[in-house]
């Protein structure tokens, strides 16, 4: 978790809120003492229908080709 002073929040509030909207939690400090926390708002869970619709639009993946690609970029001796 990142800490931001009240002064930083005042001067760079938009940037701090952007970070929080991307999922980061930010502790707000006053004179170095934590006084508040910013966290993203919980999102409404998607329905099964919406998730399935997204899943059906995903590209097909050939597991053999995927495995070959992974082996090309990783040290298989680990």
mmCIF file of the N, C-alpha and C atoms, coordinates in Angstrom:
data_MODEL
# 
_entry.id   MODEL 
# 
loop_
_atom_site.group_PDB 
_atom_site.id 
_atom_site.type_symbol 
_atom_site.label_atom_id 
_atom_site.label_alt_id 
_atom_site.label_comp_id 
_atom_site.label_asym_id 
_atom_site.label_entity_id 
_atom_site.label_seq_id 
_atom_site.pdbx_PDB_ins_code 
_atom_site.Cartn_x 
_atom_site.Cartn_y 
_atom_site.Cartn_z 
_atom_site.occupancy 
_atom_site.B_iso_or_equiv 
_atom_site.pdbx_formal_charge 
_atom_site.auth_seq_id 
_atom_site.auth_comp_id 
_atom_site.auth_asym_id 
_atom_site.auth_atom_id 
_atom_site.pdbx_PDB_model_num 
ATOM 1   N N  . UNK A 1 1  ? 0.841   -1.166  0.000   1.00 0.00 ? 1  UNK A N  1 
ATOM 2   C CA . UNK A 1 1  ? 0.000   0.000   0.000   1.00 0.00 ? 1  UNK A CA 1 
ATOM 3   C C  . UNK A 1 1  ? 0.895   1.241   0.000   1.00 0.00 ? 1  UNK A C  1 
ATOM 4   N N  . UNK A 1 2  ? 0.489   2.229   -0.746  1.00 0.00 ? 2  UNK A N  1 
ATOM 5   C CA . UNK A 1 2  ? 1.239   3.466   -0.903  1.00 0.00 ? 2  UNK A CA 1 
ATOM 6   C C  . UNK A 1 2  ? 0.707   4.516   0.066   1.00 0.00 ? 2  UNK A C  1 
ATOM 7   N N  . UNK A 1 3  ? 1.603   5.344   0.577   1.00 0.00 ? 3  UNK A N  1 
ATOM 8   C CA . UNK A 1 3  ? 1.198   6.455   1.445   1.00 0.00 ? 3  UNK A CA 1 
ATOM 9   C C  . UNK A 1 3  ? 1.340   7.762   0.692   1.00 0.00 ? 3  UNK A C  1 
ATOM 10  N N  . UNK A 1 4  ? 0.371   8.654   0.900   1.00 0.00 ? 4  UNK A N  1 
ATOM 11  C CA . UNK A 1 4  ? 0.363   9.969   0.276   1.00 0.00 ? 4  UNK A CA 1 
ATOM 12  C C  . UNK A 1 4  ? 0.010   10.980  1.353   1.00 0.00 ? 4  UNK A C  1 
ATOM 13  N N  . UNK A 1 5  ? 0.776   12.070  1.395   1.00 0.00 ? 5  UNK A N  1 
ATOM 14  C CA . UNK A 1 5  ? 0.460   13.110  2.378   1.00 0.00 ? 5  UNK A CA 1 
ATOM 15  C C  . UNK A 1 5  ? -0.762  13.896  1.917   1.00 0.00 ? 5  UNK A C  1 
ATOM 16  N N  . UNK A 1 6  ? -1.370  14.596  2.857   1.00 0.00 ? 6  UNK A N  1 
ATOM 17  C CA . UNK A 1 6  ? -2.526  15.424  2.512   1.00 0.00 ? 6  UNK A CA 1 
ATOM 18  C C  . UNK A 1 6  ? -2.131  16.469  1.467   1.00 0.00 ? 6  UNK A C  1 
ATOM 19  N N  . UNK A 1 7  ? -0.938  17.019  1.583   1.00 0.00 ? 7  UNK A N  1 
ATOM 20  C CA . UNK A 1 7  ? -0.472  18.006  0.607   1.00 0.00 ? 7  UNK A CA 1 
ATOM 21  C C  . UNK A 1 7  ? -0.374  17.382  -0.789  1.00 0.00 ? 7  UNK A C  1 
ATOM 22  N N  . UNK A 1 8  ? 0.211   16.172  -0.873  1.00 0.00 ? 8  UNK A N  1 
ATOM 23  C CA . UNK A 1 8  ? 0.288   15.486  -2.170  1.00 0.00 ? 8  UNK A CA 1 
ATOM 24  C C  . UNK A 1 8  ? -1.103  15.203  -2.735  1.00 0.00 ? 8  UNK A C  1 
ATOM 25  N N  . UNK A 1 9  ? -2.012  14.802  -1.856  1.00 0.00 ? 9  UNK A N  1 
ATOM 26  C CA . UNK A 1 9  ? -3.380  14.531  -2.303  1.00 0.00 ? 9  UNK A CA 1 
ATOM 27  C C  . UNK A 1 9  ? -4.024  15.799  -2.861  1.00 0.00 ? 9  UNK A C  1 
ATOM 28  N N  . UNK A 1 10 ? -3.806  16.915  -2.196  1.00 0.00 ? 10 UNK A N  1 
ATOM 29  C CA . UNK A 1 10 ? -4.374  18.185  -2.661  1.00 0.00 ? 10 UNK A CA 1 
ATOM 30  C C  . UNK A 1 10 ? -3.771  18.577  -4.011  1.00 0.00 ? 10 UNK A C  1 
ATOM 31  N N  . UNK A 1 11 ? -2.455  18.429  -4.154  1.00 0.00 ? 11 UNK A N  1 
ATOM 32  C CA . UNK A 1 11 ? -1.772  18.876  -5.366  1.00 0.00 ? 11 UNK A CA 1 
ATOM 33  C C  . UNK A 1 11 ? -1.879  17.898  -6.528  1.00 0.00 ? 11 UNK A C  1 
ATOM 34  N N  . UNK A 1 12 ? -2.027  16.613  -6.227  1.00 0.00 ? 12 UNK A N  1 
ATOM 35  C CA . UNK A 1 12 ? -2.048  15.579  -7.275  1.00 0.00 ? 12 UNK A CA 1 
ATOM 36  C C  . UNK A 1 12 ? -3.258  14.674  -7.121  1.00 0.00 ? 12 UNK A C  1 
ATOM 37  N N  . UNK A 1 13 ? -4.375  15.253  -6.698  1.00 0.00 ? 13 UNK A N  1 
ATOM 38  C CA . UNK A 1 13 ? -5.566  14.466  -6.402  1.00 0.00 ? 13 UNK A CA 1 
ATOM 39  C C  . UNK A 1 13 ? -6.045  13.610  -7.555  1.00 0.00 ? 13 UNK A C  1 
ATOM 40  N N  . UNK A 1 14 ? -6.026  14.158  -8.766  1.00 0.00 ? 14 UNK A N  1 
ATOM 41  C CA . UNK A 1 14 ? -6.477  13.395  -9.926  1.00 0.00 ? 14 UNK A CA 1 
ATOM 42  C C  . UNK A 1 14 ? -5.637  12.156  -10.166 1.00 0.00 ? 14 UNK A C  1 
ATOM 43  N N  . UNK A 1 15 ? -4.320  12.301  -10.038 1.00 0.00 ? 15 UNK A N  1 
ATOM 44  C CA . UNK A 1 15 ? -3.422  11.155  -10.223 1.00 0.00 ? 15 UNK A CA 1 
ATOM 45  C C  . UNK A 1 15 ? -3.645  10.095  -9.145  1.00 0.00 ? 15 UNK A C  1 
ATOM 46  N N  . UNK A 1 16 ? -3.838  10.548  -7.911  1.00 0.00 ? 16 UNK A N  1 
ATOM 47  C CA . UNK A 1 16 ? -4.072  9.598   -6.813  1.00 0.00 ? 16 UNK A CA 1 
ATOM 48  C C  . UNK A 1 16 ? -5.378  8.843   -7.047  1.00 0.00 ? 16 UNK A C  1 
ATOM 49  N N  . UNK A 1 17 ? -6.427  9.538   -7.433  1.00 0.00 ? 17 UNK A N  1 
ATOM 50  C CA . UNK A 1 17 ? -7.716  8.883   -7.690  1.00 0.00 ? 17 UNK A CA 1 
ATOM 51  C C  . UNK A 1 17 ? -7.601  7.921   -8.875  1.00 0.00 ? 17 UNK A C  1 
ATOM 52  N N  . UNK A 1 18 ? -6.827  8.286   -9.892  1.00 0.00 ? 18 UNK A N  1 
ATOM 53  C CA . UNK A 1 18 ? -6.610  7.366   -11.014 1.00 0.00 ? 18 UNK A CA 1 
ATOM 54  C C  . UNK A 1 18 ? -5.961  6.066   -10.542 1.00 0.00 ? 18 UNK A C  1 
ATOM 55  N N  . UNK A 1 19 ? -4.980  6.169   -9.662  1.00 0.00 ? 19 UNK A N  1 
ATOM 56  C CA . UNK A 1 19 ? -4.320  4.964   -9.134  1.00 0.00 ? 19 UNK A CA 1 
ATOM 57  C C  . UNK A 1 19 ? -5.313  4.105   -8.357  1.00 0.00 ? 19 UNK A C  1 
ATOM 58  N N  . UNK A 1 20 ? -6.141  4.761   -7.558  1.00 0.00 ? 20 UNK A N  1 
ATOM 59  C CA . UNK A 1 20 ? -7.137  4.025   -6.775  1.00 0.00 ? 20 UNK A CA 1 
ATOM 60  C C  . UNK A 1 20 ? -8.146  3.366   -7.701  1.00 0.00 ? 20 UNK A C  1 
ATOM 61  N N  . UNK A 1 21 ? -8.555  4.052   -8.753  1.00 0.00 ? 21 UNK A N  1 
ATOM 62  C CA . UNK A 1 21 ? -9.537  3.468   -9.670  1.00 0.00 ? 21 UNK A CA 1 
ATOM 63  C C  . UNK A 1 21 ? -8.975  2.258   -10.401 1.00 0.00 ? 21 UNK A C  1 
ATOM 64  N N  . UNK A 1 22 ? -7.647  2.164   -10.483 1.00 0.00 ? 22 UNK A N  1 
ATOM 65  C CA . UNK A 1 22 ? -7.013  0.993   -11.092 1.00 0.00 ? 22 UNK A CA 1 
ATOM 66  C C  . UNK A 1 22 ? -6.818  -0.147  -10.091 1.00 0.00 ? 22 UNK A C  1 
ATOM 67  N N  . UNK A 1 23 ? -7.281  0.049   -8.850  1.00 0.00 ? 23 UNK A N  1 
ATOM 68  C CA . UNK A 1 23 ? -7.235  -1.033  -7.877  1.00 0.00 ? 23 UNK A CA 1 
ATOM 69  C C  . UNK A 1 23 ? -6.262  -0.858  -6.730  1.00 0.00 ? 23 UNK A C  1 
ATOM 70  N N  . UNK A 1 24 ? -5.498  0.198   -6.737  1.00 0.00 ? 24 UNK A N  1 
ATOM 71  C CA . UNK A 1 24 ? -4.499  0.412   -5.692  1.00 0.00 ? 24 UNK A CA 1 
ATOM 72  C C  . UNK A 1 24 ? -5.140  1.041   -4.460  1.00 0.00 ? 24 UNK A C  1 
ATOM 73  N N  . UNK A 1 25 ? -4.689  0.654   -3.280  1.00 0.00 ? 25 UNK A N  1 
ATOM 74  C CA . UNK A 1 25 ? -5.118  1.284   -2.034  1.00 0.00 ? 25 UNK A CA 1 
ATOM 75  C C  . UNK A 1 25 ? -4.072  2.315   -1.643  1.00 0.00 ? 25 UNK A C  1 
ATOM 76  N N  . UNK A 1 26 ? -4.531  3.472   -1.174  1.00 0.00 ? 26 UNK A N  1 
ATOM 77  C CA . UNK A 1 26 ? -3.631  4.566   -0.816  1.00 0.00 ? 26 UNK A CA 1 
ATOM 78  C C  . UNK A 1 26 ? -3.959  5.018   0.599   1.00 0.00 ? 26 UNK A C  1 
ATOM 79  N N  . UNK A 1 27 ? -2.939  5.094   1.447   1.00 0.00 ? 27 UNK A N  1 
ATOM 80  C CA . UNK A 1 27 ? -3.090  5.611   2.801   1.00 0.00 ? 27 UNK A CA 1 
ATOM 81  C C  . UNK A 1 27 ? -2.766  7.099   2.783   1.00 0.00 ? 27 UNK A C  1 
ATOM 82  N N  . UNK A 1 28 ? -3.646  7.900   3.361   1.00 0.00 ? 28 UNK A N  1 
ATOM 83  C CA . UNK A 1 28 ? -3.444  9.338   3.460   1.00 0.00 ? 28 UNK A CA 1 
ATOM 84  C C  . UNK A 1 28 ? -2.826  9.632   4.829   1.00 0.00 ? 28 UNK A C  1 
ATOM 85  N N  . UNK A 1 29 ? -1.751  10.420  4.824   1.00 0.00 ? 29 UNK A N  1 
ATOM 86  C CA . UNK A 1 29 ? -1.064  10.727  6.079   1.00 0.00 ? 29 UNK A CA 1 
ATOM 87  C C  . UNK A 1 29 ? -1.096  12.221  6.360   1.00 0.00 ? 29 UNK A C  1 
ATOM 88  N N  . UNK A 1 30 ? -1.079  12.537  7.651   1.00 0.00 ? 30 UNK A N  1 
ATOM 89  C CA . UNK A 1 30 ? -0.939  13.916  8.121   1.00 0.00 ? 30 UNK A CA 1 
ATOM 90  C C  . UNK A 1 30 ? 0.251   13.913  9.075   1.00 0.00 ? 30 UNK A C  1 
ATOM 91  N N  . UNK A 1 31 ? 1.263   14.679  8.735   1.00 0.00 ? 31 UNK A N  1 
ATOM 92  C CA . UNK A 1 31 ? 2.509   14.722  9.527   1.00 0.00 ? 31 UNK A CA 1 
ATOM 93  C C  . UNK A 1 31 ? 3.079   13.318  9.712   1.00 0.00 ? 31 UNK A C  1 
ATOM 94  N N  . UNK A 1 32 ? 2.968   12.492  8.670   1.00 0.00 ? 32 UNK A N  1 
ATOM 95  C CA . UNK A 1 32 ? 3.528   11.142  8.703   1.00 0.00 ? 32 UNK A CA 1 
ATOM 96  C C  . UNK A 1 32 ? 2.675   10.103  9.401   1.00 0.00 ? 32 UNK A C  1 
ATOM 97  N N  . UNK A 1 33 ? 1.529   10.508  9.931   1.00 0.00 ? 33 UNK A N  1 
ATOM 98  C CA . UNK A 1 33 ? 0.643   9.585   10.657  1.00 0.00 ? 33 UNK A CA 1 
ATOM 99  C C  . UNK A 1 33 ? -0.545  9.232   9.755   1.00 0.00 ? 33 UNK A C  1 
ATOM 100 N N  . UNK A 1 34 ? -0.810  7.935   9.551   1.00 0.00 ? 34 UNK A N  1 
ATOM 101 C CA . UNK A 1 34 ? -1.953  7.546   8.725   1.00 0.00 ? 34 UNK A CA 1 
ATOM 102 C C  . UNK A 1 34 ? -3.262  8.045   9.332   1.00 0.00 ? 34 UNK A C  1 
ATOM 103 N N  . UNK A 1 35 ? -4.098  8.697   8.496   1.00 0.00 ? 35 UNK A N  1 
ATOM 104 C CA . UNK A 1 35 ? -5.378  9.211   8.983   1.00 0.00 ? 35 UNK A CA 1 
ATOM 105 C C  . UNK A 1 35 ? -6.563  8.703   8.172   1.00 0.00 ? 35 UNK A C  1 
ATOM 106 N N  . UNK A 1 36 ? -6.324  8.212   6.963   1.00 0.00 ? 36 UNK A N  1 
ATOM 107 C CA . UNK A 1 36 ? -7.422  7.747   6.114   1.00 0.00 ? 36 UNK A CA 1 
ATOM 108 C C  . UNK A 1 36 ? -6.874  6.792   5.060   1.00 0.00 ? 36 UNK A C  1 
ATOM 109 N N  . UNK A 1 37 ? -7.800  6.101   4.413   1.00 0.00 ? 37 UNK A N  1 
ATOM 110 C CA . UNK A 1 37 ? -7.413  5.186   3.345   1.00 0.00 ? 37 UNK A CA 1 
ATOM 111 C C  . UNK A 1 37 ? -8.368  5.353   2.170   1.00 0.00 ? 37 UNK A C  1 
ATOM 112 N N  . UNK A 1 38 ? -7.823  5.454   0.980   1.00 0.00 ? 38 UNK A N  1 
ATOM 113 C CA . UNK A 1 38 ? -8.627  5.450   -0.238  1.00 0.00 ? 38 UNK A CA 1 
ATOM 114 C C  . UNK A 1 38 ? -8.537  4.063   -0.846  1.00 0.00 ? 38 UNK A C  1 
ATOM 115 N N  . UNK A 1 39 ? -9.672  3.524   -1.225  1.00 0.00 ? 39 UNK A N  1 
ATOM 116 C CA . UNK A 1 39 ? -9.698  2.196   -1.847  1.00 0.00 ? 39 UNK A CA 1 
ATOM 117 C C  . UNK A 1 39 ? -10.742 2.214   -2.945  1.00 0.00 ? 39 UNK A C  1 
ATOM 118 N N  . UNK A 1 40 ? -10.594 1.340   -3.931  1.00 0.00 ? 40 UNK A N  1 
ATOM 119 C CA . UNK A 1 40 ? -11.579 1.315   -5.010  1.00 0.00 ? 40 UNK A CA 1 
ATOM 120 C C  . UNK A 1 40 ? -12.942 0.867   -4.494  1.00 0.00 ? 40 UNK A C  1 
ATOM 121 N N  . UNK A 1 41 ? -13.976 1.389   -5.118  1.00 0.00 ? 41 UNK A N  1 
ATOM 122 C CA . UNK A 1 41 ? -15.339 0.988   -4.785  1.00 0.00 ? 41 UNK A CA 1 
ATOM 123 C C  . UNK A 1 41 ? -15.546 -0.434  -5.307  1.00 0.00 ? 41 UNK A C  1 
ATOM 124 N N  . UNK A 1 42 ? -16.209 -1.252  -4.511  1.00 0.00 ? 42 UNK A N  1 
ATOM 125 C CA . UNK A 1 42 ? -16.482 -2.629  -4.937  1.00 0.00 ? 42 UNK A CA 1 
ATOM 126 C C  . UNK A 1 42 ? -17.371 -2.596  -6.171  1.00 0.00 ? 42 UNK A C  1 
ATOM 127 N N  . UNK A 1 43 ? -16.997 -3.376  -7.159  1.00 0.00 ? 43 UNK A N  1 
ATOM 128 C CA . UNK A 1 43 ? -17.778 -3.439  -8.391  1.00 0.00 ? 43 UNK A CA 1 
ATOM 129 C C  . UNK A 1 43 ? -18.865 -4.487  -8.268  1.00 0.00 ? 43 UNK A C  1 
ATOM 130 N N  . UNK A 1 44 ? -19.946 -4.239  -8.968  1.00 0.00 ? 44 UNK A N  1 
ATOM 131 C CA . UNK A 1 44 ? -21.051 -5.190  -8.977  1.00 0.00 ? 44 UNK A CA 1 
ATOM 132 C C  . UNK A 1 44 ? -20.611 -6.427  -9.763  1.00 0.00 ? 44 UNK A C  1 
ATOM 133 N N  . UNK A 1 45 ? -20.779 -7.616  -9.200  1.00 0.00 ? 45 UNK A N  1 
ATOM 134 C CA . UNK A 1 45 ? -20.370 -8.820  -9.917  1.00 0.00 ? 45 UNK A CA 1 
ATOM 135 C C  . UNK A 1 45 ? -21.184 -8.990  -11.199 1.00 0.00 ? 45 UNK A C  1 
ATOM 136 N N  . UNK A 1 46 ? -20.527 -9.500  -12.224 1.00 0.00 ? 46 UNK A N  1 
ATOM 137 C CA . UNK A 1 46 ? -21.201 -9.742  -13.497 1.00 0.00 ? 46 UNK A CA 1 
ATOM 138 C C  . UNK A 1 46 ? -22.032 -11.016 -13.417 1.00 0.00 ? 46 UNK A C  1 
ATOM 139 N N  . UNK A 1 47 ? -23.109 -11.028 -14.173 1.00 0.00 ? 47 UNK A N  1 
ATOM 140 C CA . UNK A 1 47 ? -23.964 -12.214 -14.209 1.00 0.00 ? 47 UNK A CA 1 
ATOM 141 C C  . UNK A 1 47 ? -23.285 -13.306 -15.026 1.00 0.00 ? 47 UNK A C  1 
ATOM 142 N N  . UNK A 1 48 ? -23.751 -14.521 -14.868 1.00 0.00 ? 48 UNK A N  1 
ATOM 143 C CA . UNK A 1 48 ? -23.207 -15.649 -15.621 1.00 0.00 ? 48 UNK A CA 1 
ATOM 144 C C  . UNK A 1 48 ? -23.368 -15.425 -17.120 1.00 0.00 ? 48 UNK A C  1 
ATOM 145 N N  . UNK A 1 49 ? -24.479 -14.835 -17.528 1.00 0.00 ? 49 UNK A N  1 
ATOM 146 C CA . UNK A 1 49 ? -24.711 -14.593 -18.955 1.00 0.00 ? 49 UNK A CA 1 
ATOM 147 C C  . UNK A 1 49 ? -23.665 -13.641 -19.536 1.00 0.00 ? 49 UNK A C  1 
ATOM 148 N N  . UNK A 1 50 ? -23.361 -12.590 -18.788 1.00 0.00 ? 50 UNK A N  1 
ATOM 149 C CA . UNK A 1 50 ? -22.368 -11.625 -19.258 1.00 0.00 ? 50 UNK A CA 1 
ATOM 150 C C  . UNK A 1 50 ? -20.995 -12.280 -19.334 1.00 0.00 ? 50 UNK A C  1 
ATOM 151 N N  . UNK A 1 51 ? -20.640 -13.048 -18.320 1.00 0.00 ? 51 UNK A N  1 
ATOM 152 C CA . UNK A 1 51 ? -19.345 -13.725 -18.322 1.00 0.00 ? 51 UNK A CA 1 
ATOM 153 C C  . UNK A 1 51 ? -19.231 -14.711 -19.480 1.00 0.00 ? 51 UNK A C  1 
ATOM 154 N N  . UNK A 1 52 ? -20.285 -15.464 -19.740 1.00 0.00 ? 52 UNK A N  1 
ATOM 155 C CA . UNK A 1 52 ? -20.258 -16.410 -20.859 1.00 0.00 ? 52 UNK A CA 1 
ATOM 156 C C  . UNK A 1 52 ? -20.152 -15.689 -22.199 1.00 0.00 ? 52 UNK A C  1 
ATOM 157 N N  . UNK A 1 53 ? -20.833 -14.566 -22.333 1.00 0.00 ? 53 UNK A N  1 
ATOM 158 C CA . UNK A 1 53 ? -20.754 -13.802 -23.577 1.00 0.00 ? 53 UNK A CA 1 
ATOM 159 C C  . UNK A 1 53 ? -19.315 -13.323 -23.816 1.00 0.00 ? 53 UNK A C  1 
ATOM 160 N N  . UNK A 1 54 ? -18.648 -12.858 -22.762 1.00 0.00 ? 54 UNK A N  1 
ATOM 161 C CA . UNK A 1 54 ? -17.247 -12.438 -22.889 1.00 0.00 ? 54 UNK A CA 1 
ATOM 162 C C  . UNK A 1 54 ? -16.361 -13.639 -23.209 1.00 0.00 ? 54 UNK A C  1 
ATOM 163 N N  . UNK A 1 55 ? -16.605 -14.743 -22.559 1.00 0.00 ? 55 UNK A N  1 
ATOM 164 C CA . UNK A 1 55 ? -15.798 -15.942 -22.753 1.00 0.00 ? 55 UNK A CA 1 
ATOM 165 C C  . UNK A 1 55 ? -15.884 -16.431 -24.188 1.00 0.00 ? 55 UNK A C  1 
ATOM 166 N N  . UNK A 1 56 ? -17.059 -16.380 -24.777 1.00 0.00 ? 56 UNK A N  1 
ATOM 167 C CA . UNK A 1 56 ? -17.235 -16.865 -26.149 1.00 0.00 ? 56 UNK A CA 1 
ATOM 168 C C  . UNK A 1 56 ? -16.535 -15.966 -27.169 1.00 0.00 ? 56 UNK A C  1 
ATOM 169 N N  . UNK A 1 57 ? -16.240 -14.726 -26.801 1.00 0.00 ? 57 UNK A N  1 
ATOM 170 C CA . UNK A 1 57 ? -15.541 -13.814 -27.711 1.00 0.00 ? 57 UNK A CA 1 
ATOM 171 C C  . UNK A 1 57 ? -14.025 -13.926 -27.611 1.00 0.00 ? 57 UNK A C  1 
ATOM 172 N N  . UNK A 1 58 ? -13.528 -14.670 -26.641 1.00 0.00 ? 58 UNK A N  1 
ATOM 173 C CA . UNK A 1 58 ? -12.083 -14.829 -26.497 1.00 0.00 ? 58 UNK A CA 1 
ATOM 174 C C  . UNK A 1 58 ? -11.520 -15.658 -27.644 1.00 0.00 ? 58 UNK A C  1 
ATOM 175 N N  . UNK A 1 59 ? -10.285 -15.372 -28.055 1.00 0.00 ? 59 UNK A N  1 
ATOM 176 C CA . UNK A 1 59 ? -9.691  -16.169 -29.135 1.00 0.00 ? 59 UNK A CA 1 
ATOM 177 C C  . UNK A 1 59 ? -9.422  -17.594 -28.667 1.00 0.00 ? 59 UNK A C  1 
ATOM 178 N N  . UNK A 1 60 ? -9.484  -18.510 -29.615 1.00 0.00 ? 60 UNK A N  1 
ATOM 179 C CA . UNK A 1 60 ? -9.179  -19.909 -29.309 1.00 0.00 ? 60 UNK A CA 1 
ATOM 180 C C  . UNK A 1 60 ? -7.680  -20.040 -29.053 1.00 0.00 ? 60 UNK A C  1 
ATOM 181 N N  . UNK A 1 61 ? -7.315  -20.871 -28.090 1.00 0.00 ? 61 UNK A N  1 
ATOM 182 C CA . UNK A 1 61 ? -5.918  -21.077 -27.731 1.00 0.00 ? 61 UNK A CA 1 
ATOM 183 C C  . UNK A 1 61 ? -5.577  -22.542 -27.940 1.00 0.00 ? 61 UNK A C  1 
ATOM 184 N N  . UNK A 1 62 ? -4.512  -22.774 -28.705 1.00 0.00 ? 62 UNK A N  1 
ATOM 185 C CA . UNK A 1 62 ? -4.017  -24.137 -28.900 1.00 0.00 ? 62 UNK A CA 1 
ATOM 186 C C  . UNK A 1 62 ? -3.040  -24.418 -27.762 1.00 0.00 ? 62 UNK A C  1 
ATOM 187 N N  . UNK A 1 63 ? -3.371  -25.363 -26.867 1.00 0.00 ? 63 UNK A N  1 
ATOM 188 C CA . UNK A 1 63 ? -2.506  -25.596 -25.695 1.00 0.00 ? 63 UNK A CA 1 
ATOM 189 C C  . UNK A 1 63 ? -1.087  -26.020 -26.061 1.00 0.00 ? 63 UNK A C  1 
ATOM 190 N N  . UNK A 1 64 ? -0.911  -26.747 -27.157 1.00 0.00 ? 64 UNK A N  1 
ATOM 191 C CA . UNK A 1 64 ? 0.423   -27.187 -27.564 1.00 0.00 ? 64 UNK A CA 1 
ATOM 192 C C  . UNK A 1 64 ? 1.266   -25.995 -28.003 1.00 0.00 ? 64 UNK A C  1 
ATOM 193 N N  . UNK A 1 65 ? 0.679   -25.109 -28.787 1.00 0.00 ? 65 UNK A N  1 
ATOM 194 C CA . UNK A 1 65 ? 1.392   -23.910 -29.237 1.00 0.00 ? 65 UNK A CA 1 
ATOM 195 C C  . UNK A 1 65 ? 1.702   -23.011 -28.040 1.00 0.00 ? 65 UNK A C  1 
ATOM 196 N N  . UNK A 1 66 ? 0.762   -22.865 -27.118 1.00 0.00 ? 66 UNK A N  1 
ATOM 197 C CA . UNK A 1 66 ? 0.987   -22.069 -25.926 1.00 0.00 ? 66 UNK A CA 1 
ATOM 198 C C  . UNK A 1 66 ? 2.155   -22.622 -25.125 1.00 0.00 ? 66 UNK A C  1 
ATOM 199 N N  . UNK A 1 67 ? 2.174   -23.923 -24.926 1.00 0.00 ? 67 UNK A N  1 
ATOM 200 C CA . UNK A 1 67 ? 3.264   -24.561 -24.165 1.00 0.00 ? 67 UNK A CA 1 
ATOM 201 C C  . UNK A 1 67 ? 4.610   -24.341 -24.850 1.00 0.00 ? 67 UNK A C  1 
ATOM 202 N N  . UNK A 1 68 ? 4.642   -24.486 -26.183 1.00 0.00 ? 68 UNK A N  1 
ATOM 203 C CA . UNK A 1 68 ? 5.882   -24.256 -26.932 1.00 0.00 ? 68 UNK A CA 1 
ATOM 204 C C  . UNK A 1 68 ? 6.362   -22.814 -26.769 1.00 0.00 ? 68 UNK A C  1 
ATOM 205 N N  . UNK A 1 69 ? 5.425   -21.854 -26.849 1.00 0.00 ? 69 UNK A N  1 
ATOM 206 C CA . UNK A 1 69 ? 5.792   -20.448 -26.681 1.00 0.00 ? 69 UNK A CA 1 
ATOM 207 C C  . UNK A 1 69 ? 6.349   -20.186 -25.293 1.00 0.00 ? 69 UNK A C  1 
ATOM 208 N N  . UNK A 1 70 ? 5.726   -20.767 -24.265 1.00 0.00 ? 70 UNK A N  1 
ATOM 209 C CA . UNK A 1 70 ? 6.198   -20.581 -22.886 1.00 0.00 ? 70 UNK A CA 1 
ATOM 210 C C  . UNK A 1 70 ? 7.595   -21.158 -22.725 1.00 0.00 ? 70 UNK A C  1 
ATOM 211 N N  . UNK A 1 71 ? 7.825   -22.329 -23.284 1.00 0.00 ? 71 UNK A N  1 
ATOM 212 C CA . UNK A 1 71 ? 9.143   -22.955 -23.168 1.00 0.00 ? 71 UNK A CA 1 
ATOM 213 C C  . UNK A 1 71 ? 10.229  -22.166 -23.884 1.00 0.00 ? 71 UNK A C  1 
ATOM 214 N N  . UNK A 1 72 ? 9.862   -21.457 -24.955 1.00 0.00 ? 72 UNK A N  1 
ATOM 215 C CA . UNK A 1 72 ? 10.829  -20.648 -25.684 1.00 0.00 ? 72 UNK A CA 1 
ATOM 216 C C  . UNK A 1 72 ? 11.330  -19.477 -24.840 1.00 0.00 ? 72 UNK A C  1 
ATOM 217 N N  . UNK A 1 73 ? 10.455  -18.919 -24.001 1.00 0.00 ? 73 UNK A N  1 
ATOM 218 C CA . UNK A 1 73 ? 10.867  -17.723 -23.257 1.00 0.00 ? 73 UNK A CA 1 
ATOM 219 C C  . UNK A 1 73 ? 11.293  -18.010 -21.828 1.00 0.00 ? 73 UNK A C  1 
ATOM 220 N N  . UNK A 1 74 ? 11.045  -19.218 -21.341 1.00 0.00 ? 74 UNK A N  1 
ATOM 221 C CA . UNK A 1 74 ? 11.414  -19.547 -19.961 1.00 0.00 ? 74 UNK A CA 1 
ATOM 222 C C  . UNK A 1 74 ? 12.583  -20.530 -19.925 1.00 0.00 ? 74 UNK A C  1 
ATOM 223 N N  . UNK A 1 75 ? 13.320  -20.465 -18.842 1.00 0.00 ? 75 UNK A N  1 
ATOM 224 C CA . UNK A 1 75 ? 14.391  -21.420 -18.615 1.00 0.00 ? 75 UNK A CA 1 
ATOM 225 C C  . UNK A 1 75 ? 13.764  -22.676 -18.062 1.00 0.00 ? 75 UNK A C  1 
ATOM 226 N N  . UNK A 1 76 ? 13.695  -23.720 -18.866 1.00 0.00 ? 76 UNK A N  1 
ATOM 227 C CA . UNK A 1 76 ? 13.032  -24.960 -18.450 1.00 0.00 ? 76 UNK A CA 1 
ATOM 228 C C  . UNK A 1 76 ? 13.886  -25.774 -17.477 1.00 0.00 ? 76 UNK A C  1 
ATOM 229 N N  . UNK A 1 77 ? 15.098  -25.328 -17.218 1.00 0.00 ? 77 UNK A N  1 
ATOM 230 C CA . UNK A 1 77 ? 15.966  -26.057 -16.280 1.00 0.00 ? 77 UNK A CA 1 
ATOM 231 C C  . UNK A 1 77 ? 15.718  -25.660 -14.826 1.00 0.00 ? 77 UNK A C  1 
ATOM 232 N N  . UNK A 1 78 ? 14.834  -24.705 -14.603 1.00 0.00 ? 78 UNK A N  1 
ATOM 233 C CA . UNK A 1 78 ? 14.549  -24.262 -13.227 1.00 0.00 ? 78 UNK A CA 1 
ATOM 234 C C  . UNK A 1 78 ? 13.704  -25.278 -12.493 1.00 0.00 ? 78 UNK A C  1 
# 
